[in-house]
Amino acid sequence: MTSLAYALARAGLIRALTAYTGITTADGAFDGTATLIDSNLINRNDFISEKTILIMSGDAKDEDKGALSFNKVNGTITLQGTGFSAKIKAGTIYRVLNISTVEIDVANMDAKIGTNTDAAGTTTLFAWLARLLALGSQGLVYYGKVTQIDDATHFRVAGLTGFGDAYFKNYRAYVVRDAAGLGAAPQGEMQPCSAYDSTDGIFTHTAFSTGLAVDDEVLLLHERIAEIKDLIDRLTAARAGYLDNINNADLANVIRQVAEAADTFSFDETSALEQDMVTVTITARAKIGGIWLDMVNVTQDTTIKVYHKVDGTNFREVSSSAWTTTDSDGVLIEGFTAYRDIKVTLTCGGGGAGSVNVPYAIV
């Protein structure tokens, strides 16, 4: 039998997004740590960690979650957090997508930023800042305690005088610690400095949400250093919104899976007319994994055709294959992506004795 090629070129888009499609072989854990198990992944290299797992069937259908880790010894994928809304049971269809998840991206960024307890010499942003401070004033970061408040937009640091009036213009004032040590506002806030009085160490700045107090601790950050935080803030919000949109709408539309179905077609072998075996109604772009036909009962050479309603009204033939009674009984129409209705037809020469059953399955 002549093999059937992909019917539609849009299948290339699916391949670009999907790294792997599988079916779980055992029930995964669902006890605070969530896993899915696929023995077909045993001894495979780790192409899964930090990718997105999209569930295509079962109780958690259409949900996605980041893959925290992969164990190639037993084919187990451990999911981020507590996993999906339901246990992933054996027989569940899933995909590994070539995109990372918001939660993993944010966790990675948090790890790179670190905390204010990270020692100088480690690789976090806080550690690098600590190292710069330990080395003294390098032009990028300066530390000081507020010694006087003039008004909501002016504070003084007695230890930061004599740099020249233009020196700290466009630096950012970042409040590291409030004087009481309770983490109260404006701790954690950052505002730009528009002017600096070198003689008295007076900083002019945009007002914080709450006024500074004497003994509040501040970092004066060079604007290029401060832009790192700006970039992280923008990327976090933008990426979260972007992936939310993909996960909630676009991605679902791009790789929606046609519902699985199985039935038996009564094929009239006394007729030479083309007969519609199955028609699949499609209302939005969808993936058909494949269509299986069991020709064991067929006694006549048969032509198998696939049609697609390209213009939304008329079915157009997109592939044709000749099957003979000496070919294998099992026939696979390979998977493709469709955006409108498709149908499969059978045609023989009409020399049979009657009707025969042709089981088929859409997967």
Sequence and secondary structure as in RCSB ss.txt:
>XXXX:A:sequence
MTSLAYALARAGLIRALTAYTGITTADGAFDGTATLIDSNLINRNDFISEKTILIMSGDAKDEDKGALSFNKVNG
TITLQGTGFSAKIKAGTIYRVLNISTVEIDVANMDAKIGTNTDAAGTTTLFAWLARLLALGSQGLVYYGKVTQID
DATHFRVAGLTGFGDAYFKNYRAYVVRDAAGLGAAPQGEMQPCSAYDSTDGIFTHTAFSTGLAVDDEVLLLHERI
AEIKDLIDRLTAARAGYLDNINNADLANVIRQVAEAADTFSFDETSALEQDMVTVTITARAKIGGIWLDMVNVTQ
DTTIKVYHKVDGTNFREVSSSAWTTTDSDGVLIEGFTAYRDIKVTLTCGGGGAGSVNVPYAIV
>XXXX:A:secstr
      S TTHHHHHHHEEEEEE  B   BSSSBEEE GGGTT     TTSEEEE SSTTTT EEEEEEEETTTT
EEEESTT SSS   TT EEEEESS  HHHHHHHHHHHH  TT  TTSSSHHHHHHHHHHT   SSEEEEE  EEE
ETTEEE TTS  S TTTTTT EEEEEE TTSS  TTTT EEEEEEEETTTTEEEE   SS   TT EEEEE HHH
HHHHHHHHHHHHHHHHHHHHIIIIIHHHHS B   EEEEEEEETT  S EEEEEE  SS EEEEEEEEE TT  S
 EEEEEEE TTSSS EEEEEEEE TTS SEEEEEEEEESS EEEEEEE S SSSEEEEEEEE 
